[in-house]
């Protein structure tokens, strides 16, 4: 079950045939990580690199043809 804010957006893309990943940013969301409610560009950059590394391991993923959407998918 997708529990992130971007989850429904990722779900719609997956239903259309795309390989997707949805996460909460570090130190945000439902996790218990510390520090809380800290938003720094370096953390976002690390998150994006980690997601790309993770999803690139799946069959069918061509990291050179990938799109990173760091938005929340809200209309």
PyMOL Python script that loads the backbone (N, CA, C, O; Angstrom):
from pymol import cmd

cmd.read_pdbstr("""\
ATOM      1  N   UNK A   1       0.847  -1.178   0.000  1.00  0.00           N
ATOM      2  CA  UNK A   1       0.000   0.000   0.000  1.00  0.00           C
ATOM      3  C   UNK A   1       0.893   1.243   0.000  1.00  0.00           C
ATOM      4  O   UNK A   1       1.856   1.324   0.763  1.00  0.00           O
ATOM      5  N   UNK A   2       0.574   2.179  -0.837  1.00  0.00           N
ATOM      6  CA  UNK A   2       1.329   3.426  -0.912  1.00  0.00           C
ATOM      7  C   UNK A   2       0.798   4.400   0.131  1.00  0.00           C
ATOM      8  O   UNK A   2      -0.385   4.738   0.130  1.00  0.00           O
ATOM      9  N   UNK A   3       1.674   4.846   1.015  1.00  0.00           N
ATOM     10  CA  UNK A   3       1.255   5.723   2.098  1.00  0.00           C
ATOM     11  C   UNK A   3       1.867   7.114   2.009  1.00  0.00           C
ATOM     12  O   UNK A   3       1.664   7.933   2.905  1.00  0.00           O
ATOM     13  N   UNK A   4       2.592   7.387   0.976  1.00  0.00           N
ATOM     14  CA  UNK A   4       3.201   8.702   0.831  1.00  0.00           C
ATOM     15  C   UNK A   4       2.229   9.644   0.148  1.00  0.00           C
ATOM     16  O   UNK A   4       1.244   9.217  -0.454  1.00  0.00           O
ATOM     17  N   UNK A   5       2.518  10.921   0.250  1.00  0.00           N
ATOM     18  CA  UNK A   5       1.679  11.927  -0.397  1.00  0.00           C
ATOM     19  C   UNK A   5       1.680  11.744  -1.908  1.00  0.00           C
ATOM     20  O   UNK A   5       0.678  12.002  -2.574  1.00  0.00           O
ATOM     21  N   UNK A   6       2.812  11.298  -2.442  1.00  0.00           N
ATOM     22  CA  UNK A   6       2.908  11.095  -3.891  1.00  0.00           C
ATOM     23  C   UNK A   6       2.395   9.727  -4.319  1.00  0.00           C
ATOM     24  O   UNK A   6       2.369   9.431  -5.514  1.00  0.00           O
ATOM     25  N   UNK A   7       1.989   8.890  -3.377  1.00  0.00           N
ATOM     26  CA  UNK A   7       1.547   7.539  -3.679  1.00  0.00           C
ATOM     27  C   UNK A   7       0.455   7.430  -4.725  1.00  0.00           C
ATOM     28  O   UNK A   7       0.602   6.649  -5.665  1.00  0.00           O
ATOM     29  N   UNK A   8      -0.643   8.183  -4.605  1.00  0.00           N
ATOM     30  CA  UNK A   8      -1.696   8.080  -5.622  1.00  0.00           C
ATOM     31  C   UNK A   8      -1.217   8.457  -7.027  1.00  0.00           C
ATOM     32  O   UNK A   8      -1.641   7.848  -8.009  1.00  0.00           O
ATOM     33  N   UNK A   9      -0.350   9.443  -7.123  1.00  0.00           N
ATOM     34  CA  UNK A   9       0.208   9.856  -8.413  1.00  0.00           C
ATOM     35  C   UNK A   9       1.050   8.723  -8.993  1.00  0.00           C
ATOM     36  O   UNK A   9       0.926   8.394 -10.173  1.00  0.00           O
ATOM     37  N   UNK A  10       1.904   8.129  -8.167  1.00  0.00           N
ATOM     38  CA  UNK A  10       2.734   7.014  -8.617  1.00  0.00           C
ATOM     39  C   UNK A  10       1.861   5.824  -9.003  1.00  0.00           C
ATOM     40  O   UNK A  10       2.171   5.113  -9.959  1.00  0.00           O
ATOM     41  N   UNK A  11       0.787   5.605  -8.275  1.00  0.00           N
ATOM     42  CA  UNK A  11      -0.125   4.503  -8.578  1.00  0.00           C
ATOM     43  C   UNK A  11      -0.758   4.682  -9.961  1.00  0.00           C
ATOM     44  O   UNK A  11      -0.853   3.725 -10.730  1.00  0.00           O
ATOM     45  N   UNK A  12      -1.184   5.893 -10.271  1.00  0.00           N
ATOM     46  CA  UNK A  12      -1.786   6.152 -11.590  1.00  0.00           C
ATOM     47  C   UNK A  12      -0.772   5.919 -12.702  1.00  0.00           C
ATOM     48  O   UNK A  12      -1.111   5.357 -13.743  1.00  0.00           O
ATOM     49  N   UNK A  13       0.468   6.346 -12.488  1.00  0.00           N
ATOM     50  CA  UNK A  13       1.512   6.110 -13.495  1.00  0.00           C
ATOM     51  C   UNK A  13       1.784   4.614 -13.651  1.00  0.00           C
ATOM     52  O   UNK A  13       1.954   4.130 -14.770  1.00  0.00           O
ATOM     53  N   UNK A  14       1.828   3.885 -12.546  1.00  0.00           N
ATOM     54  CA  UNK A  14       2.058   2.437 -12.605  1.00  0.00           C
ATOM     55  C   UNK A  14       0.934   1.744 -13.371  1.00  0.00           C
ATOM     56  O   UNK A  14       1.181   0.832 -14.160  1.00  0.00           O
ATOM     57  N   UNK A  15      -0.291   2.179 -13.136  1.00  0.00           N
ATOM     58  CA  UNK A  15      -1.430   1.599 -13.854  1.00  0.00           C
ATOM     59  C   UNK A  15      -1.346   1.871 -15.352  1.00  0.00           C
ATOM     60  O   UNK A  15      -1.907   1.126 -16.155  1.00  0.00           O
ATOM     61  N   UNK A  16      -0.645   2.937 -15.726  1.00  0.00           N
ATOM     62  CA  UNK A  16      -0.461   3.266 -17.142  1.00  0.00           C
ATOM     63  C   UNK A  16       0.760   2.549 -17.729  1.00  0.00           C
ATOM     64  O   UNK A  16       1.084   2.744 -18.900  1.00  0.00           O
ATOM     65  N   UNK A  17       1.437   1.723 -16.928  1.00  0.00           N
ATOM     66  CA  UNK A  17       2.547   0.929 -17.447  1.00  0.00           C
ATOM     67  C   UNK A  17       3.933   1.424 -17.094  1.00  0.00           C
ATOM     68  O   UNK A  17       4.925   0.839 -17.529  1.00  0.00           O
ATOM     69  N   UNK A  18       4.023   2.479 -16.322  1.00  0.00           N
ATOM     70  CA  UNK A  18       5.328   3.002 -15.919  1.00  0.00           C
ATOM     71  C   UNK A  18       5.817   2.295 -14.657  1.00  0.00           C
ATOM     72  O   UNK A  18       5.015   1.849 -13.835  1.00  0.00           O
ATOM     73  N   UNK A  19       7.128   2.197 -14.510  1.00  0.00           N
ATOM     74  CA  UNK A  19       7.721   1.692 -13.272  1.00  0.00           C
ATOM     75  C   UNK A  19       7.914   2.900 -12.374  1.00  0.00           C
ATOM     76  O   UNK A  19       8.569   3.866 -12.764  1.00  0.00           O
ATOM     77  N   UNK A  20       7.355   2.855 -11.186  1.00  0.00           N
ATOM     78  CA  UNK A  20       7.368   4.029 -10.312  1.00  0.00           C
ATOM     79  C   UNK A  20       7.897   3.690  -8.929  1.00  0.00           C
ATOM     80  O   UNK A  20       7.940   2.529  -8.523  1.00  0.00           O
ATOM     81  N   UNK A  21       8.293   4.723  -8.227  1.00  0.00           N
ATOM     82  CA  UNK A  21       8.675   4.617  -6.825  1.00  0.00           C
ATOM     83  C   UNK A  21       8.156   5.879  -6.139  1.00  0.00           C
ATOM     84  O   UNK A  21       8.268   6.978  -6.683  1.00  0.00           O
ATOM     85  N   UNK A  22       7.599   5.720  -4.963  1.00  0.00           N
ATOM     86  CA  UNK A  22       7.082   6.863  -4.202  1.00  0.00           C
ATOM     87  C   UNK A  22       7.659   6.797  -2.793  1.00  0.00           C
ATOM     88  O   UNK A  22       7.610   5.748  -2.151  1.00  0.00           O
ATOM     89  N   UNK A  23       8.189   7.882  -2.321  1.00  0.00           N
ATOM     90  CA  UNK A  23       8.785   7.930  -0.984  1.00  0.00           C
ATOM     91  C   UNK A  23       8.448   9.244  -0.303  1.00  0.00           C
ATOM     92  O   UNK A  23       8.015  10.204  -0.941  1.00  0.00           O
ATOM     93  N   UNK A  24       8.653   9.266   0.981  1.00  0.00           N
ATOM     94  CA  UNK A  24       8.639  10.530   1.723  1.00  0.00           C
ATOM     95  C   UNK A  24      10.070  11.030   1.790  1.00  0.00           C
ATOM     96  O   UNK A  24      11.010  10.236   1.840  1.00  0.00           O
ATOM     97  N   UNK A  25      10.233  12.323   1.792  1.00  0.00           N
ATOM     98  CA  UNK A  25      11.563  12.909   1.924  1.00  0.00           C
ATOM     99  C   UNK A  25      12.139  12.575   3.300  1.00  0.00           C
ATOM    100  O   UNK A  25      11.396  12.396   4.264  1.00  0.00           O
ATOM    101  N   UNK A  26      13.460  12.493   3.381  1.00  0.00           N
ATOM    102  CA  UNK A  26      14.105  12.249   4.668  1.00  0.00           C
ATOM    103  C   UNK A  26      13.639  13.256   5.702  1.00  0.00           C
ATOM    104  O   UNK A  26      13.508  14.448   5.426  1.00  0.00           O
ATOM    105  N   UNK A  27      13.394  12.751   6.888  1.00  0.00           N
ATOM    106  CA  UNK A  27      12.988  13.567   8.045  1.00  0.00           C
ATOM    107  C   UNK A  27      11.608  14.185   7.872  1.00  0.00           C
ATOM    108  O   UNK A  27      11.265  15.146   8.561  1.00  0.00           O
ATOM    109  N   UNK A  28      10.817  13.637   6.955  1.00  0.00           N
ATOM    110  CA  UNK A  28       9.436  14.076   6.736  1.00  0.00           C
ATOM    111  C   UNK A  28       8.552  12.845   6.806  1.00  0.00           C
ATOM    112  O   UNK A  28       9.058  11.731   6.945  1.00  0.00           O
ATOM    113  N   UNK A  29       7.260  13.021   6.715  1.00  0.00           N
ATOM    114  CA  UNK A  29       6.347  11.889   6.610  1.00  0.00           C
ATOM    115  C   UNK A  29       6.154  11.137   7.905  1.00  0.00           C
ATOM    116  O   UNK A  29       6.326  11.688   8.992  1.00  0.00           O
ATOM    117  N   UNK A  30       5.792   9.862   7.777  1.00  0.00           N
ATOM    118  CA  UNK A  30       5.372   9.057   8.919  1.00  0.00           C
ATOM    119  C   UNK A  30       6.516   8.359   9.642  1.00  0.00           C
ATOM    120  O   UNK A  30       6.291   7.752  10.689  1.00  0.00           O
ATOM    121  N   UNK A  31       7.723   8.426   9.121  1.00  0.00           N
ATOM    122  CA  UNK A  31       8.825   7.725   9.773  1.00  0.00           C
ATOM    123  C   UNK A  31       9.167   8.372  11.108  1.00  0.00           C
ATOM    124  O   UNK A  31       8.765   9.503  11.383  1.00  0.00           O
ATOM    125  N   UNK A  32       9.890   7.669  11.907  1.00  0.00           N
ATOM    126  CA  UNK A  32      10.280   8.194  13.209  1.00  0.00           C
ATOM    127  C   UNK A  32      11.671   8.793  13.206  1.00  0.00           C
ATOM    128  O   UNK A  32      12.235   9.045  14.271  1.00  0.00           O
ATOM    129  N   UNK A  33      12.235   9.027  12.032  1.00  0.00           N
ATOM    130  CA  UNK A  33      13.598   9.540  11.932  1.00  0.00           C
ATOM    131  C   UNK A  33      13.792  10.900  12.587  1.00  0.00           C
ATOM    132  O   UNK A  33      12.860  11.694  12.712  1.00  0.00           O
ATOM    133  N   UNK A  34      15.006  11.138  12.993  1.00  0.00           N
ATOM    134  CA  UNK A  34      15.374  12.423  13.595  1.00  0.00           C
ATOM    135  C   UNK A  34      16.467  13.044  12.742  1.00  0.00           C
ATOM    136  O   UNK A  34      17.263  12.304  12.164  1.00  0.00           O
ATOM    137  N   UNK A  35      16.544  14.340  12.636  1.00  0.00           N
ATOM    138  CA  UNK A  35      15.663  15.341  13.236  1.00  0.00           C
ATOM    139  C   UNK A  35      14.340  15.412  12.474  1.00  0.00           C
ATOM    140  O   UNK A  35      14.299  15.026  11.305  1.00  0.00           O
ATOM    141  N   UNK A  36      13.298  15.873  13.067  1.00  0.00           N
ATOM    142  CA  UNK A  36      11.988  15.974  12.432  1.00  0.00           C
ATOM    143  C   UNK A  36      11.824  17.316  11.739  1.00  0.00           C
ATOM    144  O   UNK A  36      12.396  18.321  12.160  1.00  0.00           O
ATOM    145  N   UNK A  37      11.034  17.318  10.668  1.00  0.00           N
ATOM    146  CA  UNK A  37      10.631  18.531   9.949  1.00  0.00           C
ATOM    147  C   UNK A  37      11.831  19.391   9.543  1.00  0.00           C
ATOM    148  O   UNK A  37      11.824  20.614   9.681  1.00  0.00           O
ATOM    149  N   UNK A  38      12.854  18.711   9.044  1.00  0.00           N
ATOM    150  CA  UNK A  38      14.050  19.391   8.561  1.00  0.00           C
ATOM    151  C   UNK A  38      14.107  19.205   7.055  1.00  0.00           C
ATOM    152  O   UNK A  38      14.136  18.070   6.578  1.00  0.00           O
ATOM    153  N   UNK A  39      14.125  20.275   6.311  1.00  0.00           N
ATOM    154  CA  UNK A  39      14.140  20.194   4.860  1.00  0.00           C
ATOM    155  C   UNK A  39      15.345  20.959   4.338  1.00  0.00           C
ATOM    156  O   UNK A  39      15.359  22.190   4.330  1.00  0.00           O
ATOM    157  N   UNK A  40      16.358  20.216   3.903  1.00  0.00           N
ATOM    158  CA  UNK A  40      17.569  20.814   3.352  1.00  0.00           C
ATOM    159  C   UNK A  40      17.813  20.232   1.967  1.00  0.00           C
ATOM    160  O   UNK A  40      17.592  19.042   1.742  1.00  0.00           O
ATOM    161  N   UNK A  41      18.267  21.069   1.038  1.00  0.00           N
ATOM    162  CA  UNK A  41      18.505  20.581  -0.325  1.00  0.00           C
ATOM    163  C   UNK A  41      19.425  19.356  -0.382  1.00  0.00           C
ATOM    164  O   UNK A  41      19.205  18.464  -1.201  1.00  0.00           O
ATOM    165  N   UNK A  42      20.429  19.299   0.456  1.00  0.00           N
ATOM    166  CA  UNK A  42      21.347  18.157   0.424  1.00  0.00           C
ATOM    167  C   UNK A  42      20.610  16.862   0.763  1.00  0.00           C
ATOM    168  O   UNK A  42      20.935  15.814   0.204  1.00  0.00           O
ATOM    169  N   UNK A  43      19.627  16.906   1.663  1.00  0.00           N
ATOM    170  CA  UNK A  43      18.857  15.712   1.985  1.00  0.00           C
ATOM    171  C   UNK A  43      18.016  15.282   0.790  1.00  0.00           C
ATOM    172  O   UNK A  43      17.909  14.090   0.501  1.00  0.00           O
ATOM    173  N   UNK A  44      17.423  16.239   0.101  1.00  0.00           N
ATOM    174  CA  UNK A  44      16.607  15.905  -1.082  1.00  0.00           C
ATOM    175  C   UNK A  44      17.470  15.283  -2.170  1.00  0.00           C
ATOM    176  O   UNK A  44      17.063  14.317  -2.815  1.00  0.00           O
ATOM    177  N   UNK A  45      18.664  15.839  -2.373  1.00  0.00           N
ATOM    178  CA  UNK A  45      19.581  15.297  -3.381  1.00  0.00           C
ATOM    179  C   UNK A  45      19.957  13.860  -3.038  1.00  0.00           C
ATOM    180  O   UNK A  45      19.969  12.994  -3.913  1.00  0.00           O
ATOM    181  N   UNK A  46      20.264  13.606  -1.774  1.00  0.00           N
ATOM    182  CA  UNK A  46      20.595  12.246  -1.340  1.00  0.00           C
ATOM    183  C   UNK A  46      19.409  11.306  -1.547  1.00  0.00           C
ATOM    184  O   UNK A  46      19.584  10.168  -1.980  1.00  0.00           O
ATOM    185  N   UNK A  47      18.212  11.779  -1.239  1.00  0.00           N
ATOM    186  CA  UNK A  47      17.005  10.964  -1.439  1.00  0.00           C
ATOM    187  C   UNK A  47      16.850  10.573  -2.901  1.00  0.00           C
ATOM    188  O   UNK A  47      16.597   9.410  -3.214  1.00  0.00           O
ATOM    189  N   UNK A  48      17.001  11.541  -3.790  1.00  0.00           N
ATOM    190  CA  UNK A  48      16.820  11.287  -5.221  1.00  0.00           C
ATOM    191  C   UNK A  48      17.867  10.299  -5.723  1.00  0.00           C
ATOM    192  O   UNK A  48      17.538   9.387  -6.481  1.00  0.00           O
ATOM    193  N   UNK A  49      19.107  10.465  -5.317  1.00  0.00           N
ATOM    194  CA  UNK A  49      20.162   9.526  -5.728  1.00  0.00           C
ATOM    195  C   UNK A  49      19.860   8.125  -5.208  1.00  0.00           C
ATOM    196  O   UNK A  49      20.041   7.140  -5.924  1.00  0.00           O
ATOM    197  N   UNK A  50      19.402   8.040  -3.967  1.00  0.00           N
ATOM    198  CA  UNK A  50      19.061   6.733  -3.394  1.00  0.00           C
ATOM    199  C   UNK A  50      17.911   6.063  -4.132  1.00  0.00           C
ATOM    200  O   UNK A  50      17.948   4.859  -4.385  1.00  0.00           O
ATOM    201  N   UNK A  51      16.882   6.847  -4.480  1.00  0.00           N
ATOM    202  CA  UNK A  51      15.753   6.279  -5.229  1.00  0.00           C
ATOM    203  C   UNK A  51      16.192   5.794  -6.593  1.00  0.00           C
ATOM    204  O   UNK A  51      15.789   4.715  -7.027  1.00  0.00           O
ATOM    205  N   UNK A  52      17.019   6.582  -7.279  1.00  0.00           N
ATOM    206  CA  UNK A  52      17.495   6.180  -8.607  1.00  0.00           C
ATOM    207  C   UNK A  52      18.333   4.909  -8.512  1.00  0.00           C
ATOM    208  O   UNK A  52      18.190   4.009  -9.339  1.00  0.00           O
ATOM    209  N   UNK A  53      19.207   4.830  -7.507  1.00  0.00           N
ATOM    210  CA  UNK A  53      20.017   3.617  -7.327  1.00  0.00           C
ATOM    211  C   UNK A  53      19.133   2.412  -7.051  1.00  0.00           C
ATOM    212  O   UNK A  53      19.364   1.332  -7.595  1.00  0.00           O
ATOM    213  N   UNK A  54      18.124   2.590  -6.210  1.00  0.00           N
ATOM    214  CA  UNK A  54      17.244   1.491  -5.833  1.00  0.00           C
ATOM    215  C   UNK A  54      16.432   0.987  -7.026  1.00  0.00           C
ATOM    216  O   UNK A  54      16.426  -0.209  -7.318  1.00  0.00           O
ATOM    217  N   UNK A  55      15.758   1.892  -7.703  1.00  0.00           N
ATOM    218  CA  UNK A  55      14.858   1.464  -8.779  1.00  0.00           C
ATOM    219  C   UNK A  55      15.618   0.990 -10.017  1.00  0.00           C
ATOM    220  O   UNK A  55      15.075   0.227 -10.816  1.00  0.00           O
ATOM    221  N   UNK A  56      16.858   1.426 -10.187  1.00  0.00           N
ATOM    222  CA  UNK A  56      17.640   1.007 -11.351  1.00  0.00           C
ATOM    223  C   UNK A  56      17.995  -0.477 -11.299  1.00  0.00           C
ATOM    224  O   UNK A  56      18.438  -1.039 -12.301  1.00  0.00           O
ATOM    225  N   UNK A  57      17.808  -1.113 -10.155  1.00  0.00           N
ATOM    226  CA  UNK A  57      18.099  -2.540 -10.018  1.00  0.00           C
ATOM    227  C   UNK A  57      16.986  -3.422 -10.568  1.00  0.00           C
ATOM    228  O   UNK A  57      17.179  -4.626 -10.737  1.00  0.00           O
ATOM    229  N   UNK A  58      15.821  -2.837 -10.849  1.00  0.00           N
ATOM    230  CA  UNK A  58      14.681  -3.616 -11.324  1.00  0.00           C
ATOM    231  C   UNK A  58      14.772  -3.869 -12.827  1.00  0.00           C
ATOM    232  O   UNK A  58      15.179  -2.985 -13.582  1.00  0.00           O
ATOM    233  N   UNK A  59      14.390  -5.083 -13.269  1.00  0.00           N
ATOM    234  CA  UNK A  59      14.377  -5.374 -14.707  1.00  0.00           C
ATOM    235  C   UNK A  59      13.456  -4.391 -15.440  1.00  0.00           C
ATOM    236  O   UNK A  59      12.371  -4.061 -14.963  1.00  0.00           O
ATOM    237  N   UNK A  60      13.903  -3.947 -16.575  1.00  0.00           N
ATOM    238  CA  UNK A  60      13.096  -3.045 -17.389  1.00  0.00           C
ATOM    239  C   UNK A  60      13.353  -1.576 -17.141  1.00  0.00           C
ATOM    240  O   UNK A  60      12.854  -0.728 -17.881  1.00  0.00           O
ATOM    241  N   UNK A  61      14.130  -1.258 -16.107  1.00  0.00           N
ATOM    242  CA  UNK A  61      14.416   0.143 -15.808  1.00  0.00           C
ATOM    243  C   UNK A  61      15.705   0.548 -16.513  1.00  0.00           C
ATOM    244  O   UNK A  61      16.764  -0.040 -16.294  1.00  0.00           O
ATOM    245  N   UNK A  62      15.594   1.549 -17.349  1.00  0.00           N
ATOM    246  CA  UNK A  62      16.759   2.138 -18.023  1.00  0.00           C
ATOM    247  C   UNK A  62      16.970   3.500 -17.389  1.00  0.00           C
ATOM    248  O   UNK A  62      16.236   4.442 -17.686  1.00  0.00           O
ATOM    249  N   UNK A  63      17.954   3.613 -16.530  1.00  0.00           N
ATOM    250  CA  UNK A  63      18.174   4.855 -15.783  1.00  0.00           C
ATOM    251  C   UNK A  63      18.448   6.034 -16.716  1.00  0.00           C
ATOM    252  O   UNK A  63      18.233   7.185 -16.335  1.00  0.00           O
ATOM    253  N   UNK A  64      18.917   5.759 -17.928  1.00  0.00           N
ATOM    254  CA  UNK A  64      19.173   6.824 -18.900  1.00  0.00           C
ATOM    255  C   UNK A  64      17.885   7.335 -19.546  1.00  0.00           C
ATOM    256  O   UNK A  64      17.900   8.359 -20.229  1.00  0.00           O
ATOM    257  N   UNK A  65      16.772   6.628 -19.334  1.00  0.00           N
ATOM    258  CA  UNK A  65      15.476   7.055 -19.866  1.00  0.00           C
ATOM    259  C   UNK A  65      14.493   7.335 -18.735  1.00  0.00           C
ATOM    260  O   UNK A  65      13.279   7.264 -18.926  1.00  0.00           O
ATOM    261  N   UNK A  66      15.022   7.650 -17.563  1.00  0.00           N
ATOM    262  CA  UNK A  66      14.191   7.840 -16.381  1.00  0.00           C
ATOM    263  C   UNK A  66      13.876   9.305 -16.147  1.00  0.00           C
ATOM    264  O   UNK A  66      14.619  10.197 -16.556  1.00  0.00           O
ATOM    265  N   UNK A  67      12.763   9.528 -15.482  1.00  0.00           N
ATOM    266  CA  UNK A  67      12.346  10.876 -15.090  1.00  0.00           C
ATOM    267  C   UNK A  67      12.202  10.888 -13.584  1.00  0.00           C
ATOM    268  O   UNK A  67      11.558  10.012 -13.005  1.00  0.00           O
ATOM    269  N   UNK A  68      12.796  11.870 -12.958  1.00  0.00           N
ATOM    270  CA  UNK A  68      12.654  12.061 -11.521  1.00  0.00           C
ATOM    271  C   UNK A  68      11.682  13.207 -11.303  1.00  0.00           C
ATOM    272  O   UNK A  68      11.925  14.334 -11.736  1.00  0.00           O
ATOM    273  N   UNK A  69      10.590  12.911 -10.634  1.00  0.00           N
ATOM    274  CA  UNK A  69       9.606  13.934 -10.301  1.00  0.00           C
ATOM    275  C   UNK A  69       9.623  14.104  -8.794  1.00  0.00           C
ATOM    276  O   UNK A  69       9.134  13.240  -8.066  1.00  0.00           O
ATOM    277  N   UNK A  70      10.174  15.191  -8.327  1.00  0.00           N
ATOM    278  CA  UNK A  70      10.297  15.417  -6.896  1.00  0.00           C
ATOM    279  C   UNK A  70       9.119  16.225  -6.371  1.00  0.00           C
ATOM    280  O   UNK A  70       9.214  16.835  -5.306  1.00  0.00           O
ATOM    281  N   UNK A  71       8.023  16.236  -7.097  1.00  0.00           N
ATOM    282  CA  UNK A  71       6.834  16.945  -6.652  1.00  0.00           C
ATOM    283  C   UNK A  71       5.912  16.012  -5.901  1.00  0.00           C
ATOM    284  O   UNK A  71       6.182  14.818  -5.774  1.00  0.00           O
ATOM    285  N   UNK A  72       4.827  16.566  -5.406  1.00  0.00           N
ATOM    286  CA  UNK A  72       3.926  15.735  -4.621  1.00  0.00           C
ATOM    287  C   UNK A  72       2.758  15.192  -5.429  1.00  0.00           C
ATOM    288  O   UNK A  72       1.929  14.459  -4.892  1.00  0.00           O
ATOM    289  N   UNK A  73       2.677  15.535  -6.701  1.00  0.00           N
ATOM    290  CA  UNK A  73       1.643  14.972  -7.554  1.00  0.00           C
ATOM    291  C   UNK A  73       0.270  15.570  -7.367  1.00  0.00           C
ATOM    292  O   UNK A  73      -0.701  15.061  -7.926  1.00  0.00           O
ATOM    293  N   UNK A  74       0.160  16.633  -6.599  1.00  0.00           N
ATOM    294  CA  UNK A  74      -1.153  17.248  -6.390  1.00  0.00           C
ATOM    295  C   UNK A  74      -1.531  18.075  -7.604  1.00  0.00           C
ATOM    296  O   UNK A  74      -0.682  18.658  -8.278  1.00  0.00           O
ATOM    297  N   UNK A  75      -2.817  18.110  -7.860  1.00  0.00           N
ATOM    298  CA  UNK A  75      -3.315  18.894  -8.988  1.00  0.00           C
ATOM    299  C   UNK A  75      -3.384  20.348  -8.642  1.00  0.00           C
ATOM    300  O   UNK A  75      -3.782  21.162  -9.475  1.00  0.00           O
TER     301      UNK A  75
END
""", "prot")
cmd.dss("prot")
cmd.show_as("cartoon", "prot")
cmd.util.cbc("prot")
cmd.orient("prot")
